[in-house]
Amino acid sequence: MSRIDDLIAELCPDLPAGRQVGWSDPAELPCENDSWYAYVLLCNDGTLYKGFTTNLKARYLRHLSGDGAAHTRKHQPLCVLYYETCENEQDAVQREKYLKSGSGREWLKRKIKETSHVRN
């Protein structure tokens, strides 16, 4: 199992075997600048970073290069664990705040289980 698989198993221990979440290849991420995104990164020590942006691909690449947030400079991102499109900046900010809350963290665990897909 990869480090990503191990950390996701710790985060969601009841995730069915052979399932995965997360996008580690930036080419798989949206790069449109006309939408807002709220997103969650899984870092190499198991911590989660939540943020928002208008270009998810570019922002993820900045996090990977060490030019992102202070948290991701100290805790290397492994993948985009989850993201969603928002109507506008205000909605993206509110969604980020929710994902940082206790109920948001629980919701995220449930969502990971629902949206995981079969590993190739």
BELHUFEN-V218748 format. One record per pair of residues at least 6 apart in sequence whose ideal C-beta (glycine too) atoms are under 7 Angstrom apart, sorted by the first residue. I is the first residue (numbers start at 1). J is the second residue. Records with the same first field share a line. If there is no record, write none. Layout:
I->J + J
This chain:
3->44 + 78
4->22 + 24 + 42 + 78 + 79
7->42 + 46
8->15 + 21 + 22
9->15
10->46
11->109
12->109 + 112 + 113
15->112 + 113 + 116
18->118 + 119
19->116 + 117 + 118 + 119
20->116 + 117 + 119
21->81 + 82 + 112 + 115 + 116
22->42 + 79 + 80 + 81
23->29 + 79 + 80
24->78 + 79
26->57 + 60 + 61
29->56 + 57 + 60 + 80
30->56 + 57
31->55 + 56 + 57 + 58
33->54 + 55
35->54 + 85
36->52 + 54 + 86 + 88 + 89 + 91 + 92
37->52 + 53 + 56 + 83 + 84 + 85 + 86 + 92
38->52 + 83 + 84 + 86 + 92 + 95 + 96 + 99
39->51 + 53 + 56 + 80 + 82 + 83
40->48 + 50 + 81 + 82 + 99 + 108
41->48 + 49 + 63 + 72 + 77 + 80 + 81
42->48 + 78 + 79 + 81
43->49 + 72 + 75 + 76 + 77 + 78
44->75 + 76 + 78
45->75
47->75
48->81
49->69 + 71 + 72 + 77
50->96 + 99 + 100
51->69 + 96
52->92 + 93 + 96
53->59
56->83
60->80
62->68
63->69 + 72 + 77
64->77
66->73
82->108 + 111 + 112
84->95
86->92 + 95
98->104
99->108
